[in-house]
Amino acid sequence: MMRRSFCVLAMSAALASAGYDALAVSGSWLIDGYKAVLSPLQGRRMCNFWPTCSRFTREAIQSQGLLPGVVIGADRLLRCNPWAWNLLDQHYRGISQDRLNDPVGNHIAWDPPGEPAGLTVLALQPEDAVADRPAPGRSAASLPFADHLYANQDFARAATEYLRVYLTPSTLPRTRDYATLMAGESFLRSGEFGRARLAFAQADRGQTAGLALYGNARAWFAEAGYENARSALDKIKNGELATRRTALQGWSYLKEYRFRRAADVFAEDDALARLADMDPGKLSARSRALSTVMSAVIPGSGQAYSGRVGDGIYSFLTVAATGLAFYWFAANHEKDSSYVKTSLFGVLTALFHAGNVYGANIAARDYNSLQRRRYLERAEDILRTISLEPDYSSVSGSRTAPATPTTGVQD
Amino acid sequence: MTLFLLLAASAAAQTELADRLYAAGEYASAATEYQRVLFSETADEPALVRLKLGLSLGAADETDRAVDALRRAGEEEPGVGFEAGMAVAGLLANDRRLERARLELLDLLIFTTDSARRGEIDAALAWIDLQDLAVRAAAAGYTRAGLDDVAAGVEKLNSLPRRSPTAAMLMSSIVPGSGEIYAGRTLTGLLSLLVTGSAAAGTYWAAKSDDWVTAAIVFSVLFLRFYNGSRINATDFAEEFNRRQLQRGIAELSDTRSLEPDWFRSICLKTGLSCPAALGPSLRNPGKSVLPVRTPVPHE
């Protein structure tokens, strides 16, 4: 008896799972069919987003399974409304195929999207490079030529020229140190951060040790290796590069959204008081749970609470309209074929409502990350007014007249 | 390497080294060496070296830097302005920045008095017009350039069959799908007729049996959507039909005679350097039309 009921149970479970899979496959087919036949008949520009709603739902079903996929797709349909473009640069970042970029990965509630790593490269400004007017008869394979290339923003070539100076045996040690550091700056500017670190490592001794470590830290920082950047900064002797060092340290915490720690670091230096005064406690936040519950009770209210009034109104109208149709057909049951309509609109209402509840949760999450991003942007605006680029005047001699290199290829 | 550096002792030898690097196809390195020569300010003809620098940068795919170098060459020595200007326009055109290429050519036209050179510029401008499918402007340009046979061929493109987008839209407003069929998209037109017709029939039947809720839903959600879609598609397809006609006509014209300007002929003659394949549009895309290809609009 036990065995038989177990068999029946197992078989029905297998059947259910097979049916579920079949549903998922046929759902994908349905979407494919819609994309091939019906969608082109609606004219261009039906959807605000890329990937388009049908593509998006298909991808969601494929990556998350049928039921979660369909709910995520329903949320997308509710967000694809006339007000969607108002949220560009807030909830939707970037444009692809002339539409709002909105990949499935940004809408998985249990798998938060990675924050985009903002590449921030700090390197010597080209206009600060020691480039004076070329004089007739100057040796061509020389430091001034490298500086000239750097000033002209030809960083890849400048790096090669600085290395040439560095490798020339008769170069004076002081000039060599400067050339090494500038090779690092050139690699930083041309986006070759690993090579920049190698170049800076060559200067990590004597007088230039602090500047070399600072370069190393900036190379890690540019690659979002904030932990490594901080450990390089920690090795700089106390008192050296005071404000630059503290600012970069704080900035690396900001990039990791550790705002309180960053504020503590900024407080160490009086020059960074404005950054220390930014109170991370004032960051406004929305509760994901509350937003979800609100939308479960009144469709769209969670979206409105999370700063998306347009989505909220559209969600409310859609759920209300499908719900009313469902109610109407259920109440006028006795008429012919109403069963089909009742169940169709019942399913539609349930799906849109589920999508609306799910979307309210994501909306609160995105609201919070938007607030964090804005806080970071405000802090970075202040940081950019502080000169964090290195100052090599102590290494290269005077700023306007660089140490005359003595290279082996002089004529 | 040391040998090379020793060789580079004088400006002439350095230029020689750069020329050899260029001839060997090492365009990026050649560009470095030309810059070295210019930086030392020992070259006899700096403008010529700058032209070579521009050419090598262009061949190394550093278009913006190449454009800067060539412009500067033209500013420093107006004698090479034509060579530099045509090369700049060519680099920009190869980079599909046709509007900037056009501006460059118009600028060049102001300062050019030689009639043969003016003709060359006019022909290049007409070619850009042709890329924009501006047939009348292109024909006028070829006439100015003295290429009457080409102008006549381009003029003929105007008599190709056309479809009026407005007429197509009106047709689809009356009978959904008919405008699409008129614009040459029979299958889509028939499908549109079927789907929109079904939605209309559904609305009618529901209304007839006093099921007004169903009628309203079918009408607003299905009928309006496909009816409007048909009108939009009819307009789009007619425009696409006209564009295709012109593109095909231009392709046929290009088969009988190469219309693409030889942007780099004069600079290569002047500098004595060979023009690498990467610089010539016809060599870069052998047998391929450089006409703008409209990317299909993805559907929902």
Contacts between the chains, C-beta under 8 A, distances in Angstrom:
chain1	res1	chain2	res2	distance
A	35	B	299	6.5
A	35	B	300	7.2
A	37	B	191	6.8
A	38	B	195	6.9
A	39	B	299	4.3
A	39	B	300	4.6
A	40	B	188	6.6
A	40	B	233	7.6
A	40	B	299	5.1
A	41	B	188	7.1
A	41	B	191	6.3
A	41	B	192	5.1
A	41	B	195	5.7
A	41	B	196	7.8
A	41	B	226	5.5
A	41	B	229	5.1
A	41	B	230	7.0
A	41	B	233	7.2
A	42	B	225	5.6
A	42	B	226	6.6
A	42	B	228	7.7
A	42	B	229	3.7
A	42	B	299	7.8
A	42	B	300	7.0
A	43	B	228	6.5
A	43	B	229	4.0
A	43	B	230	7.7
A	43	B	231	7.6
A	43	B	232	3.1
A	43	B	233	5.2
A	43	B	236	7.3
A	44	B	232	6.5
A	44	B	233	7.8
A	44	B	236	6.2
A	44	B	297	4.7
A	44	B	299	7.7
A	45	B	297	7.4
A	46	B	229	8.0
A	46	B	299	7.0
A	46	B	300	4.1
A	47	B	300	4.3
A	50	B	298	7.6
A	52	B	298	6.5
A	52	B	299	7.2
A	52	B	300	4.5
A	53	B	300	6.0
A	54	B	300	5.5
A	97	B	298	6.1
A	134	B	39	5.1
A	134	B	40	7.1
A	134	B	41	5.4
A	135	B	41	7.2
A	136	B	40	7.7
A	136	B	41	4.6
A	136	B	42	6.5
A	137	B	40	7.1
A	137	B	41	7.5
A	137	B	42	6.4
A	138	B	39	7.3
A	138	B	40	5.6
A	138	B	41	7.4
A	139	B	40	7.5
A	140	B	8	6.9
A	140	B	14	6.6
A	140	B	36	4.4
A	140	B	37	7.2
A	140	B	39	6.3
A	140	B	40	4.4
A	141	B	5	6.4
A	141	B	8	7.3
A	141	B	36	7.2
A	144	B	39	7.7
A	145	B	35	7.8
A	145	B	36	6.1
A	145	B	39	5.0
A	145	B	40	7.9
A	148	B	39	5.5
A	149	B	35	7.0
A	154	B	35	7.7
A	154	B	65	7.0
A	157	B	31	7.8
A	157	B	32	5.2
A	157	B	35	7.4
A	160	B	32	7.3
A	161	B	32	7.9
A	325	B	213	6.5
A	325	B	217	6.5
A	328	B	213	5.3
A	329	B	213	7.4
A	335	B	211	7.1
A	341	B	214	6.8
A	409	B	5	4.9
A	409	B	6	7.6
A	409	B	8	7.8
A	411	B	9	4.8
A	411	B	10	7.5
